[in-house]
């Protein structure tokens, strides 16, 4: 398919190195759009000026939640080159979410081609200051104007871009997380392993409760027995217990994180002991009480690696180590970001350099 390019007539002012970026509040001049119908399949790929999507009040995504998305980043190296980190994995996961939500799959190679064209047009928006990047949000939504419970017959695939800084206000400093004891995010057999809007809507109430008490994020327990750790709202979670790195195994209700997989791969590459298995929240607190809990950290595209300094569960609150980032989380953060920004070798072939 040929991608039509409709350039914006009036360009915005791109942020400079001194512009406070935050996360997800500034958007570039252009976006990619493509439509789907049963008769034509995916068609009309185009790059348009960034702007609103017109939809009927009865549009199905507004009522039945057929919405999936991804998150990845473009990085500017010290020599001005642009590169992506494992983009094919994100597009593959997008199609995994599409299957679960009864959304037609996209051609992953074509989607990557479209993304590169969009980045080429808006490359001046990719920041170069330390710790910044261009966040990429591919999304597919149901577009039928129909109030009735079925999968949609039409869809919109779009990609938007946003220059960003640190995801958490704390930056790489340890965050405080709160364990929800009576609310759950997802259950096995549901859509917890898909990156779909409803999963995040389900997390908002408990997240609001946590933040009112001074905690950054919620640590979710399983939806059946409510005693096994699953993930944090925007991160997969890792525990270092007695020199073993442990992360909850994928069980159908946990998102298969790209950064999670990267952490596991690096740890194995370094010869560290790492396991994917069920982890009880009481096991975590018992490990702390016995002095065996050495580190806790989260992993995700937005924050990369986020050390956890404090966990609260019921009336118990523990401080991890001395409350500072641990050696393993620091090494993982440094290694991953050095690979992403082209400051270190890429032994796993994760980087896709772009000639734009």
C-alpha positions as CSV (number, residue, x, y, z in Angstrom):
1,X,0.0,0.0,0.0
2,X,1.1,3.5,-0.7
3,X,1.2,5.9,2.2
4,X,-0.3,9.4,1.4
5,X,1.4,12.3,3.2
6,X,-0.7,15.4,4.0
7,X,1.6,17.8,5.7
8,X,0.4,20.3,8.3
9,X,0.3,23.8,7.1
10,X,1.0,25.4,10.4
11,X,3.8,23.7,12.4
12,X,4.1,23.9,16.2
13,X,7.2,25.1,18.0
14,X,9.3,22.1,18.9
15,X,10.5,21.9,22.5
16,X,14.2,22.7,23.2
17,X,16.5,21.1,25.8
18,X,15.2,23.4,28.5
19,X,11.5,22.7,27.9
20,X,9.9,20.7,30.8
21,X,8.4,17.8,29.0
22,X,6.7,15.7,31.6
23,X,4.9,12.7,30.1
24,X,2.2,12.5,27.5
25,X,1.1,16.2,27.4
26,X,2.9,17.5,24.2
27,X,2.2,16.0,20.7
28,X,3.9,16.4,17.4
29,X,2.7,17.9,14.1
30,X,1.5,14.7,12.4
31,X,-0.1,11.4,13.0
32,X,-0.6,8.2,11.0
33,X,-4.1,7.0,10.2
34,X,-5.4,3.8,8.5
35,X,-8.9,2.5,8.2
36,X,-10.5,-1.0,8.2
37,X,-13.7,-2.3,6.7
38,X,-14.9,-5.9,6.1
39,X,-15.1,-5.1,2.3
40,X,-11.7,-3.4,1.9
41,X,-9.6,-4.8,4.8
42,X,-7.0,-2.3,6.1
43,X,-6.8,0.5,3.6
44,X,-6.2,4.3,3.0
45,X,-2.9,4.6,5.0
46,X,-2.0,8.2,5.4
47,X,0.0,10.7,7.5
48,X,-2.2,13.6,8.5
49,X,-1.8,16.7,10.6
50,X,-2.3,15.8,14.3
51,X,-5.9,16.5,15.2
52,X,-9.2,15.2,16.5
53,X,-10.8,12.0,15.2
54,X,-14.4,12.6,14.2
55,X,-16.8,10.0,15.5
56,X,-20.6,9.5,16.0
57,X,-21.9,9.5,19.6
58,X,-22.8,5.9,19.0
59,X,-19.3,4.8,18.0
60,X,-18.7,1.4,19.4
61,X,-15.4,2.1,21.1
62,X,-17.2,4.5,23.4
63,X,-19.7,1.9,24.6
64,X,-18.1,-1.5,24.4
65,X,-14.4,-0.8,24.8
66,X,-12.8,-2.3,21.7
67,X,-9.6,-0.4,22.1
68,X,-6.0,-1.6,22.1
69,X,-2.7,0.2,22.1
70,X,1.1,-0.1,22.5
71,X,3.9,2.1,23.9
72,X,7.4,2.3,22.6
73,X,10.1,5.0,22.2
74,X,12.4,6.6,19.7
75,X,15.8,7.7,21.0
76,X,18.3,10.3,19.8
77,X,21.9,9.3,20.3
78,X,24.8,11.6,21.1
79,X,25.8,11.8,17.5
80,X,22.2,12.7,16.5
81,X,21.2,9.3,15.1
82,X,17.6,8.0,15.7
83,X,16.9,4.5,16.9
84,X,14.1,2.3,18.1
85,X,14.2,-0.4,20.8
86,X,12.5,-3.7,19.9
87,X,9.7,-2.2,17.8
88,X,8.8,-5.5,16.2
89,X,8.0,-7.0,19.6
90,X,5.6,-4.1,20.3
91,X,3.8,-4.6,16.9
92,X,3.6,-8.4,17.5
93,X,2.1,-7.8,20.9
94,X,-0.4,-5.3,19.4
95,X,-1.6,-8.1,17.2
96,X,-1.8,-10.4,20.2
97,X,-4.1,-7.9,21.8
98,X,-6.1,-7.6,18.6
99,X,-6.8,-11.3,18.6
100,X,-8.1,-11.2,22.2
101,X,-10.4,-8.2,21.5
102,X,-11.7,-9.5,18.1
103,X,-9.9,-6.8,16.2
104,X,-8.5,-7.5,12.7
105,X,-4.7,-7.9,12.8
106,X,-2.4,-5.4,11.0
107,X,0.6,-6.2,8.8
108,X,3.4,-5.7,11.2
109,X,6.1,-4.9,8.6
110,X,3.8,-2.3,7.0
111,X,3.0,-0.8,10.4
112,X,6.7,-0.4,11.0
113,X,7.2,1.2,7.6
114,X,4.4,3.6,8.4
115,X,6.0,4.4,11.8
116,X,9.4,5.1,10.2
117,X,7.8,7.5,7.7
118,X,6.0,9.3,10.5
119,X,9.2,9.6,12.5
120,X,11.0,10.9,9.4
121,X,8.5,13.7,9.0
122,X,8.5,14.6,12.7
123,X,12.1,13.8,13.6
124,X,12.8,17.3,14.8
125,X,10.5,16.5,17.7
126,X,12.8,13.7,19.0
127,X,14.5,15.4,22.0
128,X,18.2,15.0,22.7
129,X,18.5,16.0,26.4
130,X,19.5,13.4,28.9
131,X,16.7,11.0,29.8
132,X,14.3,12.3,27.2
133,X,12.8,10.4,24.2
134,X,9.9,10.4,21.8
135,X,7.0,8.2,23.1
136,X,5.1,6.4,20.4
137,X,1.5,5.3,20.9
138,X,0.0,3.0,18.2
139,X,-3.7,2.5,18.8
140,X,-6.7,0.6,17.2
141,X,-10.3,1.5,18.0
142,X,-13.7,0.3,16.9
143,X,-15.5,2.8,14.7
144,X,-18.9,1.4,13.9
145,X,-21.8,3.8,14.8
146,X,-23.8,1.1,16.4
147,X,-25.2,0.5,19.9
148,X,-25.4,-3.3,20.1
149,X,-23.1,-5.8,21.6
150,X,-20.9,-7.3,18.8
151,X,-17.4,-6.8,17.5
152,X,-17.2,-3.8,15.2
153,X,-17.0,-4.0,11.4
154,X,-14.9,-0.9,11.0
155,X,-11.7,0.3,12.8
156,X,-9.2,3.1,12.9
157,X,-5.5,2.4,13.4
158,X,-3.5,5.5,14.3
159,X,-0.1,6.4,15.7
160,X,0.7,9.5,17.7
161,X,4.0,10.8,19.0
162,X,4.9,12.7,22.2
163,X,8.3,14.0,23.4
164,X,8.6,12.9,27.0
165,X,10.8,13.1,30.0
166,X,10.7,10.9,33.1
167,X,7.4,9.0,33.7
168,X,7.4,9.2,37.4
169,X,8.0,12.5,39.2
170,X,10.7,10.7,41.3
171,X,12.7,9.9,38.2
172,X,15.0,7.0,38.9
173,X,14.6,7.5,42.7
174,X,12.7,4.7,44.5
175,X,8.9,4.9,44.4
176,X,6.4,3.9,47.1
177,X,3.8,1.3,46.1
178,X,0.6,0.2,47.9
179,X,-0.9,-3.3,47.7
180,X,-4.6,-3.3,47.0
181,X,-6.2,-5.9,49.3
182,X,-9.8,-5.7,48.1
183,X,-9.7,-4.5,44.4
184,X,-8.3,-6.5,41.5
185,X,-7.2,-5.5,38.0
186,X,-7.7,-8.7,36.1
187,X,-8.3,-12.4,36.3
188,X,-7.1,-15.4,34.3
189,X,-9.3,-16.0,31.3
190,X,-10.1,-12.3,31.1
191,X,-8.2,-9.6,29.1
192,X,-5.4,-8.9,31.6
193,X,-2.7,-10.1,29.2
194,X,-4.0,-7.7,26.5
195,X,-3.0,-4.1,26.3
196,X,-6.5,-2.8,26.2
197,X,-8.1,0.4,27.6
198,X,-10.4,-1.5,30.1
199,X,-7.5,-2.9,32.0
200,X,-6.3,0.6,32.8
201,X,-9.9,1.8,33.7
202,X,-10.1,-1.0,36.2
203,X,-7.0,0.2,37.9
204,X,-8.0,3.9,38.4
205,X,-10.0,3.6,41.7
206,X,-7.3,1.8,43.6
207,X,-4.6,4.0,42.1
208,X,-6.5,7.1,43.3
209,X,-6.7,5.6,46.8
210,X,-3.0,4.8,46.8
211,X,-2.0,8.3,45.6
212,X,-4.2,9.9,48.3
213,X,-2.1,8.0,50.9
214,X,1.2,9.2,49.3
215,X,2.0,6.1,47.2
216,X,3.0,6.3,43.5
217,X,1.4,3.1,42.2
218,X,-0.7,0.0,43.1
219,X,0.8,-3.5,43.4
220,X,-2.0,-5.8,42.2
221,X,-2.6,-9.3,43.6
222,X,-4.2,-12.1,41.7
223,X,-8.0,-11.9,41.2
224,X,-8.9,-15.3,42.7
225,X,-7.1,-15.9,45.9
226,X,-5.8,-12.3,46.3
227,X,-2.5,-13.4,47.7
228,X,-0.1,-13.8,44.7
229,X,1.7,-10.8,43.3
230,X,0.9,-9.9,39.7
231,X,2.1,-6.5,38.5
232,X,2.1,-2.8,39.2
233,X,-0.2,-0.5,37.4
234,X,2.3,0.5,34.7
235,X,5.1,-2.0,35.3
236,X,6.0,-5.6,35.7
237,X,7.5,-6.3,39.1
238,X,10.7,-8.0,40.2
239,X,12.0,-9.1,43.6
240,X,15.6,-9.9,44.6
241,X,15.4,-12.5,47.4
242,X,18.5,-14.2,48.6
243,X,20.5,-13.3,45.5
244,X,17.7,-14.7,43.2
245,X,15.7,-12.4,40.9
246,X,12.1,-13.4,40.9
247,X,9.2,-12.1,38.8
248,X,5.6,-13.4,38.6
249,X,5.1,-15.9,35.8
250,X,2.9,-15.0,33.0
251,X,-0.5,-16.6,33.7
252,X,-3.0,-15.0,31.4
253,X,-3.7,-12.0,33.6
254,X,-0.3,-10.3,33.5
255,X,0.9,-8.2,30.6
256,X,3.9,-9.7,28.8
257,X,6.2,-6.6,29.1
258,X,8.9,-6.0,26.5
259,X,11.1,-4.5,29.2
260,X,10.3,-7.4,31.4
261,X,11.6,-9.8,28.8
262,X,14.6,-7.6,28.3
263,X,15.4,-7.7,32.0
264,X,15.1,-11.5,32.0
265,X,17.3,-11.8,28.9
266,X,20.0,-9.5,30.4
267,X,20.0,-11.3,33.8
268,X,20.5,-14.7,32.0
269,X,23.2,-13.2,29.8
270,X,25.0,-12.0,32.9
271,X,24.7,-15.4,34.5
272,X,22.4,-14.3,37.3
273,X,19.8,-16.6,38.9
274,X,16.4,-15.5,37.7
275,X,13.0,-17.2,38.0
276,X,9.5,-16.7,36.7
277,X,7.1,-18.2,39.3
278,X,4.2,-17.5,41.6
279,X,5.2,-15.0,44.4
280,X,2.9,-14.6,47.4
281,X,2.7,-11.2,49.0
282,X,3.3,-12.8,52.4
283,X,6.4,-14.4,51.0
284,X,7.7,-11.0,50.1
285,X,7.1,-9.7,53.6
286,X,8.6,-12.8,55.2
287,X,11.7,-12.4,53.1
288,X,12.0,-8.8,54.3
289,X,11.6,-9.9,58.0
290,X,14.3,-12.5,57.6
291,X,16.7,-10.0,55.9
292,X,16.6,-11.9,52.5
293,X,14.7,-9.3,50.5
294,X,17.4,-7.3,48.9
295,X,15.7,-5.3,46.1
296,X,12.4,-4.6,44.5
297,X,12.0,-2.9,41.1
298,X,9.5,-2.5,38.3
299,X,10.1,-2.6,34.5
300,X,8.2,-0.9,31.7
301,X,8.7,1.2,28.6
302,X,7.7,4.4,30.2
303,X,10.1,4.3,33.3
304,X,12.5,1.6,32.0
305,X,13.5,0.4,35.5
306,X,12.0,1.9,38.6
307,X,13.4,0.9,42.0
308,X,10.8,0.4,44.8
309,X,11.8,1.9,48.1
310,X,8.7,1.1,50.2
311,X,5.7,-1.3,50.1
312,X,2.5,-1.1,52.2
313,X,0.2,-4.0,52.6
314,X,-2.7,-3.8,55.1
315,X,-1.2,-2.2,58.2
316,X,2.4,-3.3,57.4
317,X,4.9,-1.1,55.6
318,X,8.4,-2.1,54.8
319,X,11.4,-0.2,53.5
320,X,13.5,-2.1,50.9
321,X,17.2,-2.1,51.8
322,X,18.2,1.3,52.8
323,X,15.5,2.9,50.7
324,X,17.8,3.7,47.8
325,X,18.1,2.1,44.4
326,X,19.8,-1.3,44.6
327,X,22.8,-2.5,42.7
328,X,20.9,-4.8,40.3
329,X,18.2,-2.3,39.4
330,X,20.9,0.4,38.9
331,X,22.9,-2.0,36.6
332,X,19.8,-2.9,34.6
333,X,18.7,0.7,34.2
334,X,22.2,1.9,33.1
335,X,22.6,-1.0,30.7
336,X,19.1,-0.7,29.1
337,X,19.3,3.1,28.7
338,X,22.9,2.9,27.4
339,X,21.7,0.5,24.8
340,X,18.7,2.5,23.9
341,X,20.7,5.8,23.6
342,X,23.5,4.1,21.6
343,X,26.1,4.5,24.4
344,X,26.8,0.8,24.8
345,X,27.0,-2.3,22.6
346,X,23.7,-4.1,21.9
347,X,24.5,-7.8,22.5
348,X,20.9,-8.9,22.0
349,X,20.3,-7.1,18.6
350,X,17.4,-5.1,20.1
351,X,18.2,-1.8,18.4
352,X,16.7,-0.8,15.1
353,X,18.8,2.2,13.7
354,X,16.8,4.5,11.4
355,X,18.2,6.3,8.4
356,X,16.1,9.4,8.6
